[in-house]
Amino acid sequence: MAAFRRFRPLFDRILVERFVPETRTKGGVLIPEKSQQKVNQAMVVAVGAGARDSAGVVHKVAVEVGDKVLLPEFGGTKVSFEEKDYFIFREGDILGVLQEEK
């Protein structure tokens, strides 16, 4: 957990940790690796300060550390810290923030 705390994304980049795909059905049946769907949800673990516009004004990133976000099916840059995989996305690539039901 401490490895990504030493990494701070630049500009409007966001470091996320994808959720692990389900390996069993609700009934307890194992799902083969080839049949597991790619999970497009992730937890934000670090964010950059924001992007600068042509006037030099920094626009803050819309997500915060701890937000659950929806990712595109493809994209992102894979990075590994202490044998754990994370992905870096630009703010514009994030599809949305998942809200908790109230």
Secondary structure by P-SEA (a helix, b strand, c coil): ccccccccccccbbbbbbcccccccccccccccccccccccccccccccbbbcccccccccccccccccccccbbbbbbbcccbbbbbbccccccccccccc
